[in-house]
Amino acid sequence: MSIKNFKGNVDASYLKEMAKLLEDIKDTSYQMMNLTPGTTTLDIGCGPGVDAYEMAKIVGKEGKVIGLDNDPEMIKDAQENFIAANLEFTIGDVKNLPFNDGYFDSVRADKLFQVLPPDLILTRSSKK
């Protein structure tokens, strides 16, 4: 699938192609997360695992990256294509994260906010 011919289907191949196009931006986001060897991070809405795999390279064998997505097909694709000792993919719900508070040094959600239902997105007016 070509990005210029995108017809509205967000599948693993589309997300992988977008990751290539946005590589510089993603690298900047990893730097802003202060990813270093030994850190533990969560990639919420990890999709096919491209970003989680890149982060796993940065945190090294002393660190850990968990990719979480609610789509079993995305998790299956991630598990088949990105394998590392410090990388784990799991099915989960952003509304009910199965982790203790403070477990992660950093958390990343890239395109997740584009697909969340409106009742989960906080706005300035809803904080009042």
TORTI-186235 format. One line per field, with one value per atom (N, C-alpha, C, O): atom name; x, z, y; residue number from 1; residue in three letters. Coordinates in Angstrom, 3 decimals. Layout:
atomo: [CA:...] $
xx: [X:...] $
zz: [Z:...] $
yy: [Y:...] $
num: [NUM:...] $
residuo: [ALA:...] $
END
This chain:
atomo: [N:CA:C:O:N:CA:C:O:N:CA:C:O:N:CA:C:O:N:CA:C:O:N:CA:C:O:N:CA:C:O:N:CA:C:O:N:CA:C:O:N:CA:C:O:N:CA:C:O:N:CA:C:O:N:CA:C:O:N:CA:C:O:N:CA:C:O:N:CA:C:O:N:CA:C:O:N:CA:C:O:N:CA:C:O:N:CA:C:O:N:CA:C:O:N:CA:C:O:N:CA:C:O:N:CA:C:O:N:CA:C:O:N:CA:C:O:N:CA:C:O:N:CA:C:O:N:CA:C:O:N:CA:C:O:N:CA:C:O:N:CA:C:O:N:CA:C:O:N:CA:C:O:N:CA:C:O:N:CA:C:O:N:CA:C:O:N:CA:C:O:N:CA:C:O:N:CA:C:O:N:CA:C:O:N:CA:C:O:N:CA:C:O:N:CA:C:O:N:CA:C:O:N:CA:C:O:N:CA:C:O:N:CA:C:O:N:CA:C:O:N:CA:C:O:N:CA:C:O:N:CA:C:O:N:CA:C:O:N:CA:C:O:N:CA:C:O:N:CA:C:O:N:CA:C:O:N:CA:C:O:N:CA:C:O:N:CA:C:O:N:CA:C:O:N:CA:C:O:N:CA:C:O:N:CA:C:O:N:CA:C:O:N:CA:C:O:N:CA:C:O:N:CA:C:O:N:CA:C:O:N:CA:C:O:N:CA:C:O:N:CA:C:O:N:CA:C:O:N:CA:C:O:N:CA:C:O:N:CA:C:O:N:CA:C:O:N:CA:C:O:N:CA:C:O:N:CA:C:O:N:CA:C:O:N:CA:C:O:N:CA:C:O:N:CA:C:O:N:CA:C:O:N:CA:C:O:N:CA:C:O:N:CA:C:O:N:CA:C:O:N:CA:C:O:N:CA:C:O:N:CA:C:O:N:CA:C:O:N:CA:C:O:N:CA:C:O:N:CA:C:O:N:CA:C:O:N:CA:C:O:N:CA:C:O:N:CA:C:O:N:CA:C:O:N:CA:C:O:N:CA:C:O:N:CA:C:O:N:CA:C:O:N:CA:C:O:N:CA:C:O:N:CA:C:O:N:CA:C:O:N:CA:C:O:N:CA:C:O:N:CA:C:O:N:CA:C:O:N:CA:C:O:N:CA:C:O:N:CA:C:O:N:CA:C:O:N:CA:C:O:N:CA:C:O:N:CA:C:O:N:CA:C:O:N:CA:C:O:N:CA:C:O:N:CA:C:O:N:CA:C:O:N:CA:C:O:N:CA:C:O:N:CA:C:O] $
xx: [0.849:0.000:0.888:1.894:0.518:1.250:0.522:-0.707:1.291:0.690:-0.156:-1.236:0.325:-0.438:-1.757:-2.644:-1.903:-3.145:-3.927:-4.762:-3.664:-4.312:-5.821:-6.314:-6.552:-8.011:-8.729:-9.933:-8.017:-8.663:-8.513:-8.992:-7.871:-7.647:-6.306:-5.261:-6.343:-5.107:-4.768:-5.309:-3.858:-3.403:-1.911:-1.283:-1.353:0.059:0.969:1.945:0.676:1.556:1.531:2.567:0.381:0.287:1.113:1.866:0.966:1.687:3.199:3.959:3.637:5.068:5.599:6.696:4.832:5.251:5.313:6.234:4.334:4.342:5.539:6.129:5.899:7.050:8.320:9.154:8.463:9.633:9.617:10.648:8.462:8.348:8.598:9.111:8.240:8.327:9.525:9.543:10.505:11.640:12.325:12.625:12.583:13.256:12.417:12.950:11.123:10.231:10.195:10.225:10.131:10.104:11.407:11.374:12.546:13.828:13.846:14.359:13.287:13.209:12.330:12.648:11.231:10.351:11.063:10.864:11.886:12.634:13.612:13.788:14.244:15.164:14.414:14.901:13.236:12.441:11.957:11.674:11.865:11.460:12.627:12.452:13.812:15.023:15.299:15.703:15.074:15.382:16.885:17.638:17.306:18.719:18.814:17.816:19.989:20.127:19.650:20.025:18.815:18.308:16.930:16.345:16.384:15.057:13.961:14.162:12.811:11.637:10.567:10.240:10.020:9.040:7.858:7.956:6.747:5.513:5.124:5.114:4.806:4.311:2.843:2.512:1.958:0.516:0.014:0.302:-0.729:-1.186:-0.027:0.168:0.736:1.985:1.792:2.749:0.565:0.345:1.241:1.344:1.895:2.714:4.095:4.907:4.389:5.605:6.840:7.903:6.738:7.904:8.589:9.798:7.836:8.412:8.930:9.997:8.186:8.619:9.963:10.829:10.133:11.395:12.552:13.642:12.308:13.351:13.715:14.887:12.709:12.976:13.736:14.591:13.428:14.125:15.620:16.447:15.963:17.376:18.054:19.205:17.349:17.922:18.096:19.136:17.091:17.174:18.095:18.500:18.418:19.386:18.923:17.788:19.833:19.475:19.169:18.529:19.627:19.331:17.936:17.390:17.365:16.051:14.950:15.173:13.754:12.606:11.602:11.383:10.999:9.923:8.737:8.877:7.573:6.335:5.456:5.162:5.049:4.106:2.720:2.527:1.761:0.395:-0.553:-0.465:-1.447:-2.453:-3.696:-3.601:-4.856:-6.095:-6.481:-7.474:-5.700:-5.989:-5.119:-3.904:-5.733:-4.960:-4.141:-3.055:-4.642:-3.894:-2.628:-1.594:-2.698:-1.506:-0.471:0.719:-0.924:-0.007:0.615:1.813:-0.182:0.337:1.415:2.466:1.156:2.126:3.409:4.509:3.267:4.432:5.254:6.480:4.583:5.290:6.006:7.052:5.458:6.078:7.259:8.197:7.214:8.213:9.290:10.349:9.055:10.018:10.272:9.452:11.407:11.753:13.042:14.056:12.995:14.171:13.932:12.790:15.001:14.886:14.259:13.633:14.423:13.919:12.623:12.267:11.921:10.719:9.567:9.704:8.430:7.241:6.037:5.896:5.183:3.939:2.759:2.747:1.769:0.617:-0.666:-0.659:-1.748:-3.065:-3.556:-3.465:-4.072:-4.558:-5.428:-5.543:-6.029:-6.963:-6.400:-6.048:-6.316:-5.774:-6.585:-6.062:-7.845:-8.693:-8.403:-8.826:-7.687:-7.429:-6.034:-5.888:-5.021:-3.642:-3.257:-3.494:-2.663:-2.333:-0.954:-0.227:-0.600:0.720:0.575:-0.354:1.496:1.503:1.937:2.709:1.446:1.884:3.399:3.965:4.039:5.467:6.326:7.551:5.718:6.481:7.381:8.478:6.913:7.642:8.385:7.919:9.544:10.295:9.678:9.747:9.074:8.413:7.314:7.349:6.349:5.227:5.021:5.120:4.735:4.553:3.239:2.901:2.515:1.300:1.367:1.185:1.622:1.845:0.520:0.061:-0.079:-1.320:-2.566:-3.681:-2.372:-3.476:-4.616:-5.788:-4.273:-5.301:-6.213:-7.284:-5.796:-6.633:-7.788:-8.785:-7.657:-8.675:-9.411:-10.285:-9.067:-9.766:-11.176:-11.405:-12.125:-13.461:-13.426:-12.624:-14.274:-14.255:-14.358:-13.811:-15.043:-15.203:-13.899:-13.829:-12.871:-11.581:-10.589:-9.542:-10.914:-9.989:-10.360:-11.478:-9.414:-9.658:-9.420:-8.451:-10.302:-10.121:-10.038:-10.355:-9.621:-9.545:-10.894:-10.963:-11.961:-13.286:-13.722:-14.478:-13.259:-13.671:-12.897:-13.306:-11.789:-10.996:-11.549:-11.157:-12.443:-12.979:-13.942:-14.477] $
zz: [0.000:0.000:0.000:0.707:-0.773:-0.832:-0.004:-0.012:0.710:1.540:0.689:1.110:-0.499:-1.329:-1.797:-2.227:-1.720:-2.110:-0.901:-1.032:0.258:1.485:1.376:1.016:1.688:1.559:2.901:2.939:4.004:5.307:6.134:7.268:5.628:6.410:7.123:6.486:8.429:9.203:9.562:10.509:8.780:9.055:9.340:9.319:9.605:9.980:8.890:9.199:7.628:6.555:6.465:6.219:6.659:6.666:7.812:7.617:9.002:10.164:10.007:10.432:9.407:9.176:8.169:8.342:7.133:6.139:6.743:6.455:7.577:8.242:9.182:9.290:9.856:10.765:10.006:10.516:8.792:7.975:7.617:7.686:7.240:6.842:8.014:7.826:9.204:10.385:11.275:12.445:10.748:11.542:12.333:13.511:11.725:12.435:13.606:14.680:13.398:14.464:15.597:16.771:15.249:16.261:17.069:18.291:16.398:17.101:18.109:19.218:17.721:18.630:19.829:20.956:19.597:20.717:21.679:22.890:21.166:22.041:22.911:24.092:22.316:23.074:24.163:25.285:23.824:24.792:25.949:27.037:25.710:26.758:27.672:28.659:27.349:28.116:28.182:29.220:27.051:26.999:27.064:26.283:27.998:28.161:28.514:28.904:28.383:28.777:30.204:31.122:30.373:31.692:32.010:33.018:31.188:31.496:31.052:30.177:31.673:31.364:30.806:31.404:29.652:29.011:28.470:28.191:28.329:27.810:26.543:26.513:25.501:24.251:24.130:23.712:24.506:24.475:23.046:22.423:22.543:21.158:20.222:19.210:20.566:19.864:18.429:17.656:18.054:16.683:16.343:17.132:15.177:14.750:15.390:15.009:16.344:17.137:16.651:17.255:15.585:15.012:16.039:16.246:16.676:17.632:18.882:19.391:19.377:20.569:20.312:21.187:19.132:18.783:18.763:19.253:18.197:18.160:19.576:19.886:20.424:21.808:22.552:23.388:22.249:22.895:22.565:23.402:21.362:20.996:21.864:22.267:22.148:22.926:24.389:24.979:24.988:26.417:26.683:27.822:25.655:25.770:26.622:27.097:26.800:27.512:28.987:29.629:29.533:30.933:31.090:32.193:29.996:30.036:29.563:29.307:29.450:29.011:28.330:28.762:27.264:26.584:26.482:26.073:26.859:26.703:25.718:25.906:24.678:23.709:24.021:24.162:24.131:24.485:23.404:22.974:22.971:21.979:22.237:22.757:21.879:22.094:20.888:20.932:19.809:18.580:18.524:18.349:18.673:18.663:17.386:17.436:16.260:15.001:15.003:14.493:15.566:15.665:16.580:16.266:17.707:18.636:17.974:18.121:17.258:16.558:15.553:15.475:14.795:13.813:14.514:14.057:15.618:16.378:16.895:16.781:17.458:18.015:16.937:17.199:15.738:14.640:14.020:13.527:14.045:13.311:14.158:13.634:15.442:16.293:17.557:18.475:17.587:18.693:19.341:18.666:20.629:21.404:22.844:23.301:23.553:24.927:25.853:26.850:25.530:26.396:25.882:26.257:25.018:24.364:24.544:24.300:24.975:25.211:24.599:24.719:23.953:23.402:24.085:24.279:24.447:25.152:24.713:24.353:24.751:24.462:25.743:26.827:25.606:26.789:26.428:25.263:27.434:27.296:28.008:29.186:27.303:27.880:29.092:29.946:29.176:30.314:31.558:32.658:31.386:32.513:32.352:32.036:32.571:32.388:33.483:34.664:33.096:34.067:34.716:34.888:35.075:35.640:36.911:37.043:37.827:39.056:38.755:37.825:39.534:39.421:39.593:40.439:38.799:38.913:38.293:38.408:37.639:37.059:35.913:35.728:35.148:33.956:34.204:34.930:33.583:33.585:32.600:32.795:31.545:30.551:29.853:29.784:29.344:28.620:27.353:27.356:26.279:24.983:24.362:24.388:23.811:23.048:21.811:21.902:20.680:19.456:18.778:18.874:18.118:17.387:18.166:17.652:19.379:20.195:20.336:20.265:20.534:20.811:19.617:19.768:18.440:17.248:17.230:16.539:17.986:17.929:19.254:19.338:20.280:21.556:21.470:20.776:22.166:22.220:22.947:23.864:22.556:23.143:24.659:25.284:25.273:26.726:27.465:28.677:26.772:27.419:27.251:27.897:26.396:26.127:27.001:26.929:27.829:28.688:27.896:27.145:28.071:27.458:28.567:29.721:28.222:29.238:29.898:31.110:29.123:29.694:30.631:31.569:30.396:31.260:32.562:33.489:32.668:33.890:34.902:36.068:34.512:35.399:36.406:37.222] $
yy: [-1.180:0.000:1.235:1.291:2.188:3.447:4.494:4.565:5.305:6.352:7.293:7.708:7.631:8.569:7.975:8.712:6.650:5.996:5.490:4.595:6.051:5.621:5.781:6.850:4.713:4.708:4.648:4.395:4.874:4.906:3.660:3.632:2.621:1.407:1.505:1.641:1.437:1.473:0.027:-0.544:-0.544:-1.894:-1.871:-0.812:-3.030:-3.107:-2.558:-1.874:-2.837:-2.354:-0.829:-0.210:-0.225:1.234:1.822:2.776:1.248:1.766:1.606:2.476:0.515:0.308:1.332:1.863:1.605:2.596:3.993:4.758:4.325:5.627:5.755:6.830:4.674:4.701:5.080:5.829:4.564:4.913:6.399:7.067:6.908:8.316:9.266:10.369:8.842:9.702:9.373:9.754:8.686:8.210:9.318:9.123:10.475:11.571:12.083:12.366:12.199:12.667:11.649:12.018:10.386:9.339:9.335:9.192:9.492:9.553:10.699:10.548:11.846:12.983:12.644:13.022:11.938:11.574:10.633:10.729:9.729:8.818:9.613:9.314:10.625:11.469:12.244:12.377:12.748:13.510:12.631:13.132:11.321:10.384:10.033:9.318:10.532:10.225:8.731:8.207:8.048:6.624:6.428:7.010:5.609:5.280:3.798:3.192:3.214:1.808:1.586:2.315:0.564:0.221:0.759:0.364:1.651:2.186:1.221:0.379:1.367:0.554:1.471:2.496:1.096:1.967:1.178:-0.017:1.874:1.305:2.046:3.276:1.294:1.867:1.483:0.373:2.423:2.169:2.380:3.401:1.421:1.481:1.161:1.833:0.136:-0.176:-0.630:-0.646:-1.003:-1.456:-2.636:-3.575:-2.605:-3.741:-3.787:-4.629:-2.916:-3.025:-2.308:-2.448:-1.547:-0.870:0.025:-0.082:0.895:1.843:1.142:1.488:0.163:-0.567:-1.248:-1.270:-1.791:-2.452:-1.456:-1.750:-0.286:0.747:1.195:1.407:1.337:1.731:0.632:0.925:-0.625:-1.743:-1.717:-2.080:-1.293:-1.168:-0.107:-0.274:0.967:2.074:1.688:1.979:1.035:0.709:-0.476:-0.710:-1.205:-2.285:-3.454:-3.496:-4.400:-5.633:-5.398:-6.232:-4.257:-3.937:-3.338:-3.310:-2.861:-2.227:-3.148:-4.331:-2.585:-3.369:-2.451:-1.319:-2.951:-2.245:-3.195:-4.347:-2.692:-3.440:-2.681:-1.501:-3.371:-2.819:-3.342:-4.550:-2.453:-2.824:-2.329:-1.179:-3.183:-2.798:-3.633:-4.746:-3.107:-3.858:-4.706:-5.433:-4.615:-5.353:-6.618:-6.525:-7.790:-9.035:-9.234:-9.810:-8.770:-8.923:-8.073:-8.505:-6.880:-6.033:-6.682:-6.695:-7.218:-7.876:-9.107:-9.353:-9.868:-11.047:-10.637:-11.272:-9.589:-9.094:-8.653:-8.966:-7.929:-7.453:-8.630:-8.634:-9.618:-10.778:-11.578:-12.173:-11.599:-12.347:-11.605:-12.230:-10.281:-9.500:-8.849:-8.500:-8.675:-7.974:-8.784:-8.804:-9.442:-10.310:-9.808:-9.629:-9.587:-9.194:-9.638:-9.686:-9.959:-10.442:-9.407:-9.765:-8.127:-7.060:-6.439:-5.322:-7.176:-6.651:-7.629:-8.828:-7.093:-7.913:-7.206:-5.989:-7.963:-7.415:-8.088:-9.304:-7.282:-7.818:-7.117:-5.939:-7.856:-7.289:-6.627:-7.203:-5.418:-4.719:-3.541:-3.159:-2.979:-1.875:-0.648:-0.715:0.450:1.685:2.147:2.863:1.747:2.128:1.299:1.655:0.198:-0.702:-1.302:-2.482:-0.480:-0.928:-1.919:-1.664:-3.048:-4.101:-3.939:-4.918:-2.706:-2.438:-1.603:-0.806:-1.796:-0.998:0.428:0.660:1.380:2.769:2.834:2.142:3.657:3.862:2.773:2.823:1.790:0.681:1.145:0.620:2.127:2.581:3.890:4.768:3.989:5.251:6.233:7.446:5.702:6.550:5.750:4.522:6.491:5.893:6.697:7.924:5.999:6.663:6.209:5.026:7.150:6.869:7.752:8.966:7.162:7.932:8.278:9.417:7.347:7.612:7.203:7.277:6.782:6.281:7.289:6.920:8.549:9.555:9.816:10.405:9.384:9.546:8.550:8.764:7.463:6.413:6.191:5.328:6.957:6.808:7.370:8.360:6.752:7.321:8.666:8.848:9.599:10.941:10.973:11.882:10.012:10.041:9.747:9.951:9.276:9.013:10.151:10.170:11.087:12.189:13.376:13.887:13.812:14.968:16.248:16.359:17.190:18.501:19.541:19.253:20.726:21.787:22.015:22.223:21.978:22.249:21.130:21.380:19.885:18.791:18.755:18.056:19.485:19.518:20.489:20.431:21.381:22.416:21.865:22.615] $
num: [1:1:1:1:2:2:2:2:3:3:3:3:4:4:4:4:5:5:5:5:6:6:6:6:7:7:7:7:8:8:8:8:9:9:9:9:10:10:10:10:11:11:11:11:12:12:12:12:13:13:13:13:14:14:14:14:15:15:15:15:16:16:16:16:17:17:17:17:18:18:18:18:19:19:19:19:20:20:20:20:21:21:21:21:22:22:22:22:23:23:23:23:24:24:24:24:25:25:25:25:26:26:26:26:27:27:27:27:28:28:28:28:29:29:29:29:30:30:30:30:31:31:31:31:32:32:32:32:33:33:33:33:34:34:34:34:35:35:35:35:36:36:36:36:37:37:37:37:38:38:38:38:39:39:39:39:40:40:40:40:41:41:41:41:42:42:42:42:43:43:43:43:44:44:44:44:45:45:45:45:46:46:46:46:47:47:47:47:48:48:48:48:49:49:49:49:50:50:50:50:51:51:51:51:52:52:52:52:53:53:53:53:54:54:54:54:55:55:55:55:56:56:56:56:57:57:57:57:58:58:58:58:59:59:59:59:60:60:60:60:61:61:61:61:62:62:62:62:63:63:63:63:64:64:64:64:65:65:65:65:66:66:66:66:67:67:67:67:68:68:68:68:69:69:69:69:70:70:70:70:71:71:71:71:72:72:72:72:73:73:73:73:74:74:74:74:75:75:75:75:76:76:76:76:77:77:77:77:78:78:78:78:79:79:79:79:80:80:80:80:81:81:81:81:82:82:82:82:83:83:83:83:84:84:84:84:85:85:85:85:86:86:86:86:87:87:87:87:88:88:88:88:89:89:89:89:90:90:90:90:91:91:91:91:92:92:92:92:93:93:93:93:94:94:94:94:95:95:95:95:96:96:96:96:97:97:97:97:98:98:98:98:99:99:99:99:100:100:100:100:101:101:101:101:102:102:102:102:103:103:103:103:104:104:104:104:105:105:105:105:106:106:106:106:107:107:107:107:108:108:108:108:109:109:109:109:110:110:110:110:111:111:111:111:112:112:112:112:113:113:113:113:114:114:114:114:115:115:115:115:116:116:116:116:117:117:117:117:118:118:118:118:119:119:119:119:120:120:120:120:121:121:121:121:122:122:122:122:123:123:123:123:124:124:124:124:125:125:125:125:126:126:126:126:127:127:127:127:128:128:128:128] $
residuo: [MET:MET:MET:MET:SER:SER:SER:SER:ILE:ILE:ILE:ILE:LYS:LYS:LYS:LYS:ASN:ASN:ASN:ASN:PHE:PHE:PHE:PHE:LYS:LYS:LYS:LYS:GLY:GLY:GLY:GLY:ASN:ASN:ASN:ASN:VAL:VAL:VAL:VAL:ASP:ASP:ASP:ASP:ALA:ALA:ALA:ALA:SER:SER:SER:SER:TYR:TYR:TYR:TYR:LEU:LEU:LEU:LEU:LYS:LYS:LYS:LYS:GLU:GLU:GLU:GLU:MET:MET:MET:MET:ALA:ALA:ALA:ALA:LYS:LYS:LYS:LYS:LEU:LEU:LEU:LEU:LEU:LEU:LEU:LEU:GLU:GLU:GLU:GLU:ASP:ASP:ASP:ASP:ILE:ILE:ILE:ILE:LYS:LYS:LYS:LYS:ASP:ASP:ASP:ASP:THR:THR:THR:THR:SER:SER:SER:SER:TYR:TYR:TYR:TYR:GLN:GLN:GLN:GLN:MET:MET:MET:MET:MET:MET:MET:MET:ASN:ASN:ASN:ASN:LEU:LEU:LEU:LEU:THR:THR:THR:THR:PRO:PRO:PRO:PRO:GLY:GLY:GLY:GLY:THR:THR:THR:THR:THR:THR:THR:THR:THR:THR:THR:THR:LEU:LEU:LEU:LEU:ASP:ASP:ASP:ASP:ILE:ILE:ILE:ILE:GLY:GLY:GLY:GLY:CYS:CYS:CYS:CYS:GLY:GLY:GLY:GLY:PRO:PRO:PRO:PRO:GLY:GLY:GLY:GLY:VAL:VAL:VAL:VAL:ASP:ASP:ASP:ASP:ALA:ALA:ALA:ALA:TYR:TYR:TYR:TYR:GLU:GLU:GLU:GLU:MET:MET:MET:MET:ALA:ALA:ALA:ALA:LYS:LYS:LYS:LYS:ILE:ILE:ILE:ILE:VAL:VAL:VAL:VAL:GLY:GLY:GLY:GLY:LYS:LYS:LYS:LYS:GLU:GLU:GLU:GLU:GLY:GLY:GLY:GLY:LYS:LYS:LYS:LYS:VAL:VAL:VAL:VAL:ILE:ILE:ILE:ILE:GLY:GLY:GLY:GLY:LEU:LEU:LEU:LEU:ASP:ASP:ASP:ASP:ASN:ASN:ASN:ASN:ASP:ASP:ASP:ASP:PRO:PRO:PRO:PRO:GLU:GLU:GLU:GLU:MET:MET:MET:MET:ILE:ILE:ILE:ILE:LYS:LYS:LYS:LYS:ASP:ASP:ASP:ASP:ALA:ALA:ALA:ALA:GLN:GLN:GLN:GLN:GLU:GLU:GLU:GLU:ASN:ASN:ASN:ASN:PHE:PHE:PHE:PHE:ILE:ILE:ILE:ILE:ALA:ALA:ALA:ALA:ALA:ALA:ALA:ALA:ASN:ASN:ASN:ASN:LEU:LEU:LEU:LEU:GLU:GLU:GLU:GLU:PHE:PHE:PHE:PHE:THR:THR:THR:THR:ILE:ILE:ILE:ILE:GLY:GLY:GLY:GLY:ASP:ASP:ASP:ASP:VAL:VAL:VAL:VAL:LYS:LYS:LYS:LYS:ASN:ASN:ASN:ASN:LEU:LEU:LEU:LEU:PRO:PRO:PRO:PRO:PHE:PHE:PHE:PHE:ASN:ASN:ASN:ASN:ASP:ASP:ASP:ASP:GLY:GLY:GLY:GLY:TYR:TYR:TYR:TYR:PHE:PHE:PHE:PHE:ASP:ASP:ASP:ASP:SER:SER:SER:SER:VAL:VAL:VAL:VAL:ARG:ARG:ARG:ARG:ALA:ALA:ALA:ALA:ASP:ASP:ASP:ASP:LYS:LYS:LYS:LYS:LEU:LEU:LEU:LEU:PHE:PHE:PHE:PHE:GLN:GLN:GLN:GLN:VAL:VAL:VAL:VAL:LEU:LEU:LEU:LEU:PRO:PRO:PRO:PRO:PRO:PRO:PRO:PRO:ASP:ASP:ASP:ASP:LEU:LEU:LEU:LEU:ILE:ILE:ILE:ILE:LEU:LEU:LEU:LEU:THR:THR:THR:THR:ARG:ARG:ARG:ARG:SER:SER:SER:SER:SER:SER:SER:SER:LYS:LYS:LYS:LYS:LYS:LYS:LYS:LYS] $
END
